[in-house]
Amino acid sequence: MSKPMISSRIRRFAAVSLACLALGACQMRGGPGDVTGSIGSSASQPRGPEQWRGEEAQWAKRYEANPKDRNAAFFYARALRALDKNAQALAILQGAVLVHTNDLELLGAYGRSLADNGRLKEADDVLSRAHTPEKPDWRVLSAQGTVADQLGEHDRAQQIYQTALRLAPNEPTVMSNLGLSLALSKRLPEAERVLREAAAAPGSDARVRQNLVLVLGLQGRFADAEQIARQDMSPAEATATVAYLRRSVSQPNSWEMLRGSKGKAQAPRTASPGQAPVDAESGQAG
């Protein structure tokens, strides 16, 4: 890998991590699509931009043939969201929920799409109606939590995550969301503890470890942060990433600077090592 490519990847990893913390926008979604047990699993989701583009093309044809086809709308919008075509996904889901008025899964996808497009208050309302007290959905709850964090309501977000964890104990996407929310509340030791538990949980991935790297860096624990970063990066990348984090978090008034960036940046939704993390039920998130 060339040096410029490494440098770009490192800057993206660290800058996006810091922006995510400022915005409360990079909580896990669990994967790039919206998945529940009824119509799919995270294992069956496409992986990588090329596969998502293939998914987009496949479902676009079916949707264009019949815009009232529920699955066509759902999976077409899922692919569009994974490719960051958020406005187009929102338009499709908005139409779909008007036709399929009792479909809670579609409503949940619509709520998450509203959040993708920055319509947080509407997203909060829609997600609250996307499941019922009699049949709560931890994925929707996790999405609700990420929206609450983006609204700056961290205490409420943490209560929502705790409720989700009672439904899905040790679910790493929800634990990762909770860890970032605690970090947003400046409760960094608690955030580290939760993120370490999330990283050790079955099904955990690089996105959880990226969040842990960030929280360790915010505590000045740069050697520990580099050790975790090396699980997903080459030694050179991990060293440079942590050096970038060190410079970033050592700036005067760094917390105020981060919080002041709210609304001025949009973190990418998809993630792999060196990229932004994702939302908790796109199994994406919310």
Backbone hydrogen bonds in HBPLUS format (Angstrom, degrees):
<---DONOR---> <-ACCEPTOR-->    atom                        ^
c    i                          cat <-CA-CA->   ^        H-A-AA   ^      H-
h    n   atom  resd res      DA  || num        DHA   H-A  angle D-A-AA Bond
n    s   type  num  typ     dist DA aas  dist angle  dist       angle   num
A0006-ILE N   A0002-SER O   3.13 MM   4  6.43 159.6  2.17 151.6 157.1     1
A0007-SER N   A0003-LYS O   2.92 MM   4  6.17 165.4  1.94 158.7 162.7     2
A0008-SER N   A0004-PRO O   2.92 MM   4  6.11 162.0  1.95 151.5 155.8     3
A0009-ARG N   A0005-MET O   2.98 MM   4  6.14 160.4  2.02 148.6 154.0     4
A0010-ILE N   A0006-ILE O   2.92 MM   4  6.13 159.7  1.96 154.9 160.3     5
A0011-ARG N   A0007-SER O   2.99 MM   4  6.21 169.6  2.00 153.5 156.1     6
A0012-ARG N   A0008-SER O   2.98 MM   4  6.14 156.4  2.04 145.8 152.7     7
A0013-PHE N   A0009-ARG O   2.90 MM   4  6.13 160.5  1.94 148.4 153.7     8
A0014-ALA N   A0010-ILE O   2.95 MM   4  6.18 175.0  1.95 164.5 163.6     9
A0015-ALA N   A0011-ARG O   2.79 MM   4  5.66 158.4  1.84 145.8 153.0    10
A0016-VAL N   A0012-ARG O   2.95 MM   4  5.66 157.4  2.00 138.3 145.7    11
A0017-SER N   A0013-PHE O   3.03 MM   4  6.07 152.4  2.11 137.7 146.0    12
A0018-LEU N   A0014-ALA O   2.98 MM   4  6.22 162.1  2.01 153.3 157.1    13
A0019-ALA N   A0015-ALA O   2.89 MM   4  6.09 158.3  1.94 148.1 154.9    14
A0020-CYS N   A0016-VAL O   2.73 MM   4  5.86 154.2  1.80 149.7 157.1    15
A0021-LEU N   A0017-SER O   3.09 MM   4  6.36 153.7  2.16 144.1 150.1    16
A0022-ALA N   A0018-LEU O   3.05 MM   4  6.32 157.0  2.10 145.7 152.0    17
A0023-LEU N   A0019-ALA O   2.86 MM   4  6.05 158.4  1.91 153.2 158.8    18
A0024-GLY N   A0020-CYS O   2.74 MM   4  5.53 132.7  1.96 143.8 155.4    19
A0282-SER N   A0029-ARG O   2.50 MM 253  5.03  99.3  2.14 125.5 147.2    20
A0033-GLY N   A0282-SER O   3.10 MM 249  4.08 122.6  2.44 137.4 122.7    21
A0035-VAL N   A0281-GLU O   3.26 MM 246  6.36 172.1  2.27 156.2 154.2    22
A0044-SER N   A0041-SER O   2.89 MM   3  5.44 145.7  2.01 114.0 123.4    23
A0045-GLN N   A0042-SER O   3.25 MM   3  5.29 162.3  2.29 104.4 109.7    24
A0052-TRP N   A0048-GLY O   3.09 MM   4  6.36 156.7  2.15 152.9 160.2    25
A0053-ARG N   A0049-PRO O   2.84 MM   4  6.06 150.7  1.93 150.5 158.5    26
A0054-GLY N   A0050-GLU O   3.01 MM   4  6.31 150.7  2.10 145.0 153.0    27
A0055-GLU N   A0051-GLN O   2.95 MM   4  6.22 151.7  2.03 143.4 151.3    28
A0056-GLU N   A0052-TRP O   2.82 MM   4  6.08 152.2  1.90 145.4 153.3    29
A0057-ALA N   A0053-ARG O   2.97 MM   4  6.23 164.1  2.00 149.4 152.4    30
A0058-GLN N   A0054-GLY O   2.99 MM   4  6.17 162.1  2.02 148.9 153.9    31
A0059-TRP N   A0055-GLU O   3.07 MM   4  6.23 174.3  2.08 154.9 155.8    32
A0060-ALA N   A0056-GLU O   2.86 MM   4  5.85 143.5  1.99 146.8 157.7    33
A0061-LYS N   A0057-ALA O   3.37 MM   4  6.53 159.0  2.42 146.6 148.6    34
A0063-TYR N   A0059-TRP O   2.85 MM   4  5.97 156.7  1.91 148.0 155.0    35
A0064-GLU N   A0060-ALA O   2.83 MM   4  5.97 163.8  1.86 152.0 156.4    36
A0065-ALA N   A0061-LYS O   3.07 MM   4  6.24 145.1  2.20 140.4 149.5    37
A0066-ASN N   A0062-ARG O   3.14 MM   4  6.36 139.0  2.31 137.7 148.1    38
A0066-ASN N   A0063-TYR O   3.05 MM   3  5.09 125.4  2.36  95.5 109.9    39
A0069-ASP N   A0066-ASN O   2.94 MM   3  5.53 167.7  1.96 124.7 127.3    40
A0073-ALA N   A0069-ASP O   3.05 MM   4  6.29 164.1  2.08 156.6 160.3    41
A0074-PHE N   A0070-ARG O   2.96 MM   4  6.20 164.1  1.98 152.7 157.5    42
A0075-PHE N   A0071-ASN O   2.89 MM   4  5.95 176.8  1.89 155.9 156.5    43
A0076-TYR N   A0072-ALA O   2.92 MM   4  5.75 152.4  2.00 142.1 150.7    44
A0077-ALA N   A0073-ALA O   3.00 MM   4  5.97 163.4  2.03 143.2 148.3    45
A0078-ARG N   A0074-PHE O   2.94 MM   4  6.14 148.6  2.04 140.1 149.9    46
A0079-ALA N   A0075-PHE O   3.03 MM   4  6.21 158.3  2.08 143.8 147.9    47
A0080-LEU N   A0076-TYR O   2.98 MM   4  6.27 159.5  2.02 149.5 155.7    48
A0081-ARG N   A0077-ALA O   2.86 MM   4  6.08 159.9  1.90 153.5 158.1    49
A0082-ALA N   A0078-ARG O   3.04 MM   4  6.28 154.8  2.10 144.5 151.5    50
A0083-LEU N   A0079-ALA O   3.08 MM   4  6.33 135.3  2.29 142.0 153.6    51
A0083-LEU N   A0080-LEU O   3.12 MM   3  5.09 131.0  2.37  94.7 107.9    52
A0085-LYS N   A0080-LEU O   2.81 MM   5  4.97 164.3  1.83 154.2 148.9    53
A0084-ASP N   A0081-ARG O   3.00 MM   3  4.89 161.5  2.03 107.1 109.7    54
A0089-ALA N   A0085-LYS O   3.09 MM   4  6.31 159.6  2.13 151.2 157.6    55
A0090-LEU N   A0086-ASN O   2.94 MM   4  6.09 158.2  1.99 147.7 153.5    56
A0091-ALA N   A0087-ALA O   3.11 MM   4  6.36 156.7  2.17 145.8 151.1    57
A0092-ILE N   A0088-GLN O   3.19 MM   4  6.47 157.9  2.24 149.5 154.6    58
A0093-LEU N   A0089-ALA O   3.00 MM   4  6.24 166.9  2.02 156.1 159.5    59
A0094-GLN N   A0090-LEU O   2.83 MM   4  5.90 153.8  1.90 150.3 157.9    60
A0095-GLY N   A0091-ALA O   3.22 MM   4  6.39 154.0  2.29 140.1 145.6    61
A0096-ALA N   A0092-ILE O   2.98 MM   4  6.21 152.5  2.05 144.1 152.6    62
A0097-VAL N   A0093-LEU O   2.99 MM   4  6.16 160.7  2.03 153.6 155.6    63
A0098-LEU N   A0095-GLY O   3.25 MM   3  5.34 134.4  2.47  97.2 109.3    64
A0099-VAL N   A0096-ALA O   3.11 MM   3  5.25 133.5  2.33  98.9 111.1    65
A0100-HIS N   A0096-ALA O   2.82 MM   4  6.00 172.8  1.82 161.9 164.2    66
A0103-ASP N   A0100-HIS O   3.27 MM   3  5.63 169.0  2.28 118.0 119.2    67
A0107-LEU N   A0103-ASP O   3.07 MM   4  6.35 155.1  2.14 145.6 153.3    68
A0108-GLY N   A0104-LEU O   2.83 MM   4  6.09 150.9  1.92 146.5 153.9    69
A0109-ALA N   A0105-GLU O   3.01 MM   4  6.34 157.8  2.07 147.5 153.0    70
A0110-TYR N   A0106-LEU O   2.85 MM   4  6.12 153.6  1.92 148.8 156.8    71
A0111-GLY N   A0107-LEU O   2.89 MM   4  6.16 154.0  1.95 147.1 153.9    72
A0112-ARG N   A0108-GLY O   3.01 MM   4  6.32 158.5  2.06 150.2 155.4    73
A0113-SER N   A0109-ALA O   2.92 MM   4  6.12 148.9  2.01 143.5 152.7    74
A0114-LEU N   A0110-TYR O   2.90 MM   4  6.20 150.3  1.99 148.6 156.4    75
A0115-ALA N   A0111-GLY O   3.13 MM   4  6.46 153.1  2.21 142.9 149.7    76
A0116-ASP N   A0112-ARG O   2.92 MM   4  6.27 151.1  2.00 144.0 152.3    77
A0117-ASN N   A0113-SER O   3.13 MM   4  6.38 142.1  2.28 142.1 151.2    78
A0117-ASN N   A0114-LEU O   3.12 MM   3  5.16 126.2  2.42  94.9 108.5    79
A0119-ARG N   A0114-LEU O   2.92 MM   5  5.18 152.8  1.99 157.1 148.4    80
A0118-GLY N   A0115-ALA O   2.96 MM   3  5.02 164.1  1.98 111.7 113.6    81
A0123-ALA N   A0119-ARG O   2.93 MM   4  6.11 154.5  1.99 147.3 155.8    82
A0124-ASP N   A0120-LEU O   2.83 MM   4  6.02 156.7  1.88 151.5 157.2    83
A0125-ASP N   A0121-LYS O   3.14 MM   4  6.41 157.7  2.19 144.8 149.8    84
A0126-VAL N   A0122-GLU O   2.90 MM   4  6.15 169.8  1.91 158.6 161.2    85
A0127-LEU N   A0123-ALA O   2.89 MM   4  5.95 170.6  1.89 155.1 158.1    86
A0128-SER N   A0124-ASP O   3.17 MM   4  6.25 144.6  2.31 137.2 146.0    87
A0129-ARG N   A0126-VAL O   2.96 MM   3  5.30 145.8  2.08 106.6 117.1    88
A0130-ALA N   A0127-LEU O   3.11 MM   3  4.90 161.6  2.15 100.7 106.4    89
A0135-LYS N   A0132-THR O   3.00 MM   3  5.03 130.6  2.25  97.5 111.2    90
A0141-LEU N   A0137-ASP O   2.99 MM   4  6.30 162.0  2.03 154.5 160.3    91
A0142-SER N   A0138-TRP O   2.87 MM   4  6.05 154.9  1.93 144.2 150.5    92
A0143-ALA N   A0139-ARG O   3.00 MM   4  6.29 153.7  2.07 144.2 151.4    93
A0144-GLN N   A0140-VAL O   2.81 MM   4  6.12 155.8  1.86 151.4 158.6    94
A0145-GLY N   A0141-LEU O   2.89 MM   4  6.18 151.4  1.97 148.4 156.3    95
A0146-THR N   A0142-SER O   3.08 MM   4  6.43 153.7  2.16 146.6 152.4    96
A0147-VAL N   A0143-ALA O   3.11 MM   4  6.42 154.9  2.17 149.5 156.2    97
A0148-ALA N   A0144-GLN O   2.93 MM   4  6.21 160.9  1.96 151.2 156.7    98
A0149-ASP N   A0145-GLY O   2.91 MM   4  6.19 156.3  1.96 150.5 156.7    99
A0150-GLN N   A0146-THR O   3.01 MM   4  6.26 154.0  2.08 142.0 148.9   100
A0151-LEU N   A0147-VAL O   2.92 MM   4  6.24 136.3  2.12 144.7 157.5   101
A0151-LEU N   A0148-ALA O   3.12 MM   3  4.98 126.9  2.42  91.4 105.6   102
A0153-GLU N   A0148-ALA O   2.84 MM   5  5.14 149.9  1.93 160.4 151.2   103
A0152-GLY N   A0149-ASP O   2.88 MM   3  4.96 154.9  1.94 103.8 111.6   104
A0157-ALA N   A0153-GLU O   2.97 MM   4  6.23 158.1  2.02 149.2 156.4   105
A0158-GLN N   A0154-HIS O   2.90 MM   4  6.11 160.3  1.94 150.3 154.5   106
A0159-GLN N   A0155-ASP O   3.11 MM   4  6.40 151.9  2.19 146.0 153.2   107
A0160-ILE N   A0156-ARG O   2.99 MM   4  6.28 154.0  2.06 150.8 158.1   108
A0161-TYR N   A0157-ALA O   2.92 MM   4  6.28 158.9  1.96 154.5 160.0   109
A0162-GLN N   A0158-GLN O   3.03 MM   4  6.21 156.2  2.09 143.5 149.8   110
A0163-THR N   A0159-GLN O   3.07 MM   4  6.35 150.7  2.16 142.6 150.1   111
A0164-ALA N   A0160-ILE O   2.95 MM   4  6.29 156.7  2.01 150.2 156.9   112
A0165-LEU N   A0161-TYR O   2.85 MM   4  6.13 150.8  1.94 149.9 158.0   113
A0166-ARG N   A0162-GLN O   3.09 MM   4  6.38 133.9  2.32 138.4 149.7   114
A0166-ARG N   A0163-THR O   3.16 MM   3  5.21 132.5  2.40  95.6 108.3   115
A0167-LEU N   A0164-ALA O   3.05 MM   3  5.21 131.1  2.30  97.5 110.7   116
A0168-ALA N   A0164-ALA O   2.85 MM   4  6.13 143.4  1.98 143.7 155.6   117
A0171-GLU N   A0168-ALA O   3.19 MM   3  5.65 143.4  2.33 141.6 136.1   118
A0175-MET N   A0171-GLU O   3.05 MM   4  6.27 166.6  2.07 158.0 162.3   119
A0176-SER N   A0172-PRO O   2.85 MM   4  5.89 151.8  1.93 143.0 150.4   120
A0177-ASN N   A0173-THR O   3.05 MM   4  6.30 155.3  2.11 141.9 148.3   121
A0178-LEU N   A0174-VAL O   2.88 MM   4  6.19 160.8  1.92 153.2 158.3   122
A0179-GLY N   A0175-MET O   2.86 MM   4  6.11 155.3  1.92 146.0 152.8   123
A0180-LEU N   A0176-SER O   3.01 MM   4  6.32 160.4  2.05 152.6 156.4   124
A0181-SER N   A0177-ASN O   2.93 MM   4  6.17 154.3  1.99 148.8 156.8   125
A0182-LEU N   A0178-LEU O   2.92 MM   4  6.18 156.0  1.97 152.2 158.1   126
A0183-ALA N   A0179-GLY O   3.00 MM   4  6.29 148.5  2.10 141.9 151.0   127
A0184-LEU N   A0180-LEU O   2.87 MM   4  6.20 151.6  1.95 147.5 155.1   128
A0185-SER N   A0181-SER O   3.08 MM   4  6.41 133.4  2.31 137.3 149.8   129
A0185-SER N   A0182-LEU O   3.07 MM   3  4.95 128.6  2.34  91.3 105.4   130
A0187-ARG N   A0182-LEU O   2.88 MM   5  5.20 161.7  1.91 157.7 151.6   131
A0186-LYS N   A0183-ALA O   2.84 MM   3  4.81 157.0  1.89 109.0 113.2   132
A0191-ALA N   A0187-ARG O   2.92 MM   4  6.13 154.0  1.98 149.7 158.3   133
A0192-GLU N   A0188-LEU O   2.84 MM   4  6.06 158.7  1.88 154.8 159.5   134
A0193-ARG N   A0189-PRO O   3.03 MM   4  6.27 160.5  2.07 145.4 150.4   135
A0194-VAL N   A0190-GLU O   3.01 MM   4  6.27 167.6  2.03 155.4 157.7   136
A0195-LEU N   A0191-ALA O   2.93 MM   4  6.08 162.1  1.96 150.7 156.3   137
A0196-ARG N   A0192-GLU O   2.83 MM   4  6.00 152.1  1.90 151.9 159.2   138
A0197-GLU N   A0193-ARG O   3.07 MM   4  6.33 156.0  2.13 146.1 152.5   139
A0198-ALA N   A0194-VAL O   2.86 MM   4  6.15 152.8  1.94 145.9 154.4   140
A0199-ALA N   A0195-LEU O   2.83 MM   4  6.00 154.9  1.89 144.6 151.1   141
A0200-ALA N   A0196-ARG O   3.10 MM   4  6.28 137.2  2.29 138.7 149.1   142
A0200-ALA N   A0197-GLU O   3.23 MM   3  5.18 129.7  2.50  92.4 105.5   143
A0201-ALA N   A0198-ALA O   3.13 MM   3  5.11 150.6  2.22  99.7 108.7   144
A0204-SER N   A0201-ALA O   3.17 MM   3  5.72 150.0  2.26 141.3 139.9   145
A0208-VAL N   A0205-ASP O   3.16 MM   3  5.79 130.6  2.41 114.0 124.0   146
A0209-ARG N   A0205-ASP O   3.45 MM   4  6.86 161.5  2.49 147.0 152.0   147
A0210-GLN N   A0206-ALA O   2.83 MM   4  6.06 148.9  1.92 148.8 157.8   148
A0211-ASN N   A0207-ARG O   3.14 MM   4  6.43 154.6  2.21 143.7 149.1   149
A0212-LEU N   A0208-VAL O   3.02 MM   4  6.38 151.6  2.10 146.6 155.1   150
A0213-VAL N   A0209-ARG O   2.85 MM   4  6.13 155.1  1.92 151.1 157.5   151
A0214-LEU N   A0210-GLN O   3.08 MM   4  6.38 157.5  2.13 147.4 152.6   152
A0215-VAL N   A0211-ASN O   3.05 MM   4  6.36 162.9  2.08 150.8 154.4   153
A0216-LEU N   A0212-LEU O   2.91 MM   4  6.10 162.2  1.94 155.1 159.9   154
A0217-GLY N   A0213-VAL O   2.93 MM   4  6.11 156.0  1.99 147.0 154.1   155
A0218-LEU N   A0214-LEU O   2.91 MM   4  6.22 151.8  1.99 150.0 157.9   156
A0219-GLN N   A0215-VAL O   3.23 MM   4  6.47 129.7  2.50 135.6 147.4   157
A0219-GLN N   A0216-LEU O   3.10 MM   3  5.18 137.4  2.28  97.4 109.6   158
A0221-ARG N   A0216-LEU O   2.89 MM   5  5.08 152.9  1.96 158.8 149.8   159
A0220-GLY N   A0217-GLY O   2.90 MM   3  4.98 159.2  1.95 107.3 113.5   160
A0225-ALA N   A0221-ARG O   2.95 MM   4  6.18 153.9  2.02 147.9 156.4   161
A0226-GLU N   A0222-PHE O   2.89 MM   4  6.07 156.2  1.94 146.1 151.6   162
A0227-GLN N   A0223-ALA O   3.07 MM   4  6.31 154.5  2.13 144.7 151.5   163
A0228-ILE N   A0224-ASP O   3.13 MM   4  6.46 156.9  2.18 150.0 155.0   164
A0229-ALA N   A0225-ALA O   2.90 MM   4  6.13 162.0  1.94 150.7 156.5   165
A0230-ARG N   A0226-GLU O   2.99 MM   4  6.16 144.8  2.12 148.2 155.6   166
A0231-GLN N   A0228-ILE O   3.01 MM   3  5.61 161.9  2.05 116.6 122.5   167
A0232-ASP N   A0229-ALA O   3.10 MM   3  5.84 161.3  2.14 119.9 124.7   168
A0233-MET N   A0229-ALA O   3.07 MM   4  6.07 123.7  2.40 141.0 155.9   169
A0238-ALA N   A0234-SER O   2.89 MM   4  6.11 167.6  1.90 163.7 167.1   170
A0239-THR N   A0235-PRO O   2.97 MM   4  6.08 163.3  1.99 149.0 153.3   171
A0240-ALA N   A0236-ALA O   3.03 MM   4  6.19 165.3  2.06 148.8 153.0   172
A0241-THR N   A0237-GLU O   2.79 MM   4  5.90 156.0  1.85 151.2 158.6   173
A0242-VAL N   A0238-ALA O   3.03 MM   4  6.19 166.9  2.05 150.4 153.1   174
A0243-ALA N   A0239-THR O   3.00 MM   4  6.19 149.9  2.09 142.1 151.1   175
A0244-TYR N   A0240-ALA O   2.96 MM   4  6.18 151.8  2.04 145.0 152.0   176
A0245-LEU N   A0241-THR O   2.93 MM   4  6.30 156.7  1.99 148.7 155.5   177
A0246-ARG N   A0242-VAL O   2.80 MM   4  5.98 156.5  1.85 147.4 154.1   178
A0247-ARG N   A0243-ALA O   3.05 MM   4  6.33 159.2  2.10 146.3 150.6   179
A0248-SER N   A0244-TYR O   2.95 MM   4  6.17 157.0  2.00 147.4 154.4   180
A0249-VAL N   A0245-LEU O   2.86 MM   4  6.03 175.0  1.86 164.3 163.6   181
A0250-SER N   A0246-ARG O   3.15 MM   4  6.03 129.1  2.42 137.0 148.4   182
A0251-GLN N   A0248-SER O   3.37 MM   3  5.79 166.9  2.39 109.8 113.1   183
A0257-MET N   A0253-ASN O   2.87 MM   4  6.10 156.5  1.92 154.7 162.4   184
A0258-LEU N   A0254-SER O   2.86 MM   4  6.06 157.3  1.91 147.6 153.4   185
A0259-ARG N   A0255-TRP O   2.91 MM   4  6.17 169.2  1.93 153.3 155.9   186
A0260-GLY N   A0256-GLU O   2.82 MM   4  5.86 143.5  1.95 140.4 151.3   187
A0261-SER N   A0258-LEU O   3.10 MM   3  5.41 155.6  2.16 106.0 113.5   188
A0262-LYS N   A0259-ARG O   3.25 MM   3  5.78 167.4  2.27 115.7 117.8   189
A0264-LYS N   A0261-SER O   2.88 MM   3  5.30 161.8  1.92 137.8 139.2   190
A0275-GLN N   A0272-SER O   2.73 MM   3  5.21 148.6  1.83 155.1 151.3   191
A0281-GLU N   A0284-GLN O   1.84 MM   3  3.91 105.9  1.29 120.1 148.8   192
